[in-house]
Amino acid sequence: MFNQSSSMKQLLGFGAVAAFLLLGTSTLTAQQKIAHINVDTIILRMNDYAKAIVDVNAYGQQLQNKLKADESQLVAYAQQVQAQADLGELTPKAQNEANEKIQKMRTALQVNARKAEQQLAQREQKLMGPVYVKFNTAMKAIAAKEKYSYIANRNMFLFLEGGIDATQAVADYLKVDLAKPVNNVQAAPKAGQPAGRQ
């Protein structure tokens, strides 16, 4: 009987703690202000974003042009070797050496393509980082001013009706005109792929 009574007291104690936590949580939730913003609506209209994307795209194009030139060299050399082989101008040893060179060129092209992808990602991170820092600073300032406990990205919700939309407030802080069309820039191309294989 002693064990059953002790277990009952523990159960009642846990029940009291659970009730306290539930009541406390609902009180906290009632005091919290939660807002949402459309991140893309703001960022895609930021001049800093447009400048960063233009720079990243230009750098990506440079990398793409270099890879395309390397690929053209490989194709030209492979065609030259094939033509010489078809005419019987290559000894078996010379043909083996040429095939080895072609394989080395292909491997180098693949390595350079991976390096180009990494270089482009690093450039994008370097240039876009300050844009996101600026955006986050604005979001935190609006959250502090309006006493928001949370600001969520509107695009993360499957359904959203009502709530506090802080998009305009963050845009105003950043001096972004939401009526202006989205900056006419595209995301950076994939530099790590040789031309014609995007």
C-alpha positions as CSV (number, residue, x, y, z in Angstrom):
1,M,0.0,0.0,0.0
2,F,2.9,2.3,0.7
3,N,4.3,2.0,-2.8
4,Q,0.8,2.6,-4.4
5,S,0.3,5.7,-2.3
6,S,3.8,7.0,-3.2
7,S,3.1,6.4,-6.9
8,M,-0.2,8.2,-6.6
9,K,1.5,11.2,-5.0
10,Q,4.1,11.3,-7.8
11,L,1.4,11.1,-10.4
12,L,-0.5,13.9,-8.8
13,G,2.7,15.9,-8.6
14,F,3.5,15.3,-12.3
15,G,-0.1,16.3,-13.2
16,A,0.3,19.6,-11.2
17,V,3.6,20.4,-13.0
18,A,2.1,19.6,-16.4
19,A,-0.9,21.8,-15.7
20,F,1.4,24.6,-14.6
21,L,3.5,24.3,-17.7
22,L,0.4,24.3,-20.0
23,L,-1.0,27.3,-18.3
24,G,2.3,29.1,-18.3
25,T,2.9,28.3,-22.0
26,S,-0.5,29.7,-23.0
27,T,0.2,32.8,-21.0
28,L,3.6,33.3,-22.7
29,T,2.1,32.6,-26.1
30,A,-0.6,35.2,-25.6
31,Q,2.1,37.8,-24.8
32,Q,4.3,37.1,-27.8
33,K,3.8,38.9,-31.1
34,I,4.6,36.9,-34.2
35,A,5.0,38.6,-37.5
36,H,5.7,37.3,-41.0
37,I,7.4,38.8,-44.0
38,N,7.9,37.9,-47.7
39,V,11.6,37.7,-47.8
40,D,11.9,37.4,-51.6
41,T,9.6,40.4,-52.2
42,I,12.2,42.6,-50.3
43,I,15.5,41.0,-51.2
44,L,14.8,40.8,-55.0
45,R,14.2,44.5,-55.0
46,M,17.3,45.5,-53.0
47,N,19.9,47.3,-55.1
48,D,22.7,45.6,-53.2
49,Y,21.2,42.2,-54.3
50,A,21.1,43.3,-58.0
51,K,24.7,44.5,-57.9
52,A,25.9,41.3,-56.3
53,I,24.0,39.1,-58.8
54,V,25.4,41.1,-61.8
55,D,28.9,40.6,-60.4
56,V,28.4,36.9,-59.7
57,N,26.9,36.4,-63.2
58,A,29.9,38.1,-64.8
59,Y,32.3,36.0,-62.9
60,G,30.4,32.9,-63.7
61,Q,30.5,33.8,-67.4
62,Q,34.3,34.2,-67.2
63,L,34.6,30.8,-65.7
64,Q,32.2,29.3,-68.2
65,N,34.2,30.9,-71.1
66,K,37.5,29.4,-69.8
67,L,35.9,25.9,-69.5
68,K,34.4,26.2,-73.0
69,A,37.8,27.1,-74.4
70,D,39.4,24.1,-72.6
71,E,36.6,21.9,-73.9
72,S,37.1,23.2,-77.5
73,Q,40.9,22.4,-77.2
74,L,40.1,18.9,-76.1
75,V,37.6,18.3,-78.9
76,A,39.9,19.7,-81.6
77,Y,42.8,17.6,-80.4
78,A,40.6,14.4,-80.2
79,Q,39.4,15.1,-83.7
80,Q,42.9,15.6,-85.0
81,V,44.1,12.3,-83.4
82,Q,41.0,10.5,-84.9
83,A,41.7,11.9,-88.3
84,Q,45.4,10.9,-88.2
85,A,44.4,7.4,-86.9
86,D,41.9,7.0,-89.8
87,L,44.6,7.9,-92.3
88,G,47.0,5.4,-90.7
89,E,49.4,8.2,-89.8
90,L,49.9,7.1,-86.2
91,T,51.8,4.2,-84.9
92,P,50.1,2.1,-82.2
93,K,52.5,3.7,-79.6
94,A,51.7,7.2,-80.8
95,Q,48.0,6.5,-80.8
96,N,48.2,5.2,-77.2
97,E,50.1,8.3,-76.1
98,A,47.5,10.5,-77.8
99,N,44.7,8.6,-76.1
100,E,46.4,9.0,-72.7
101,K,46.8,12.7,-73.4
102,I,43.0,13.0,-74.3
103,Q,42.2,11.2,-71.0
104,K,44.4,13.6,-69.1
105,M,42.7,16.6,-70.8
106,R,39.2,15.2,-69.9
107,T,40.3,14.7,-66.3
108,A,41.7,18.2,-66.1
109,L,38.5,19.6,-67.6
110,Q,36.4,17.8,-65.0
111,V,38.7,19.0,-62.1
112,N,38.6,22.5,-63.5
113,A,34.8,22.3,-63.7
114,R,34.5,21.3,-60.0
115,K,37.0,24.1,-59.1
116,A,34.9,26.6,-61.1
117,E,31.8,25.6,-59.2
118,Q,33.5,26.1,-55.9
119,Q,35.0,29.4,-57.0
120,L,31.6,30.6,-58.1
121,A,29.9,29.5,-54.9
122,Q,32.6,31.3,-52.9
123,R,32.2,34.5,-54.9
124,E,28.4,34.3,-54.5
125,Q,28.8,33.8,-50.7
126,K,31.2,36.7,-50.4
127,L,29.0,39.1,-52.3
128,M,25.6,37.9,-51.0
129,G,26.7,37.7,-47.4
130,P,26.6,41.5,-46.8
131,V,23.1,41.6,-48.5
132,Y,21.7,39.1,-46.0
133,V,23.5,40.8,-43.1
134,K,21.8,44.1,-44.1
135,F,18.5,42.4,-44.4
136,N,18.8,40.6,-41.0
137,T,19.8,43.9,-39.4
138,A,16.6,45.5,-40.7
139,M,14.5,42.6,-39.6
140,K,16.0,42.6,-36.1
141,A,15.5,46.4,-35.8
142,I,11.8,46.1,-36.8
143,A,11.4,43.2,-34.4
144,A,12.8,45.2,-31.5
145,K,10.8,48.3,-32.4
146,E,7.5,46.5,-32.7
147,K,8.3,44.0,-29.9
148,Y,7.9,40.9,-32.2
149,S,9.0,37.7,-30.5
150,Y,9.3,36.0,-33.9
151,I,9.4,36.9,-37.6
152,A,8.8,34.1,-40.0
153,N,9.2,33.9,-43.8
154,R,5.8,33.9,-45.2
155,N,6.9,31.5,-48.0
156,M,7.5,28.8,-45.4
157,F,3.8,28.5,-44.5
158,L,1.5,26.1,-46.4
159,F,-1.4,28.2,-45.2
160,L,-1.4,31.7,-43.7
161,E,-4.4,33.9,-43.0
162,G,-4.1,37.0,-41.0
163,G,-1.2,37.7,-38.6
164,I,1.0,40.7,-38.6
165,D,2.7,41.3,-42.0
166,A,5.9,43.2,-41.4
167,T,7.1,43.1,-45.0
168,Q,6.5,46.8,-45.6
169,A,8.1,47.9,-42.3
170,V,11.3,45.9,-43.2
171,A,11.3,47.3,-46.7
172,D,10.9,50.8,-45.4
173,Y,13.8,50.4,-43.0
174,L,15.9,49.3,-46.0
175,K,14.5,52.0,-48.3
176,V,13.2,49.4,-50.7
177,D,10.3,50.4,-52.9
178,L,8.0,47.4,-53.0
179,A,6.0,49.0,-55.9
180,K,9.1,48.8,-58.1
181,P,9.5,45.8,-60.3
182,V,11.8,43.0,-59.2
183,N,15.4,43.7,-60.4
184,N,15.8,42.2,-63.8
185,V,18.7,39.9,-62.9
186,Q,18.9,36.2,-63.0
187,A,20.7,33.8,-60.6
188,A,24.3,32.9,-61.5
189,P,24.8,30.2,-64.1
190,K,26.5,27.0,-63.1
191,A,30.1,27.5,-64.0
192,G,31.2,24.0,-63.3
193,Q,29.5,22.6,-66.4
194,P,31.2,22.8,-69.8
195,A,29.2,24.8,-72.4
196,G,26.1,23.0,-73.8
197,R,25.6,20.8,-70.8
198,Q,23.6,23.0,-68.4
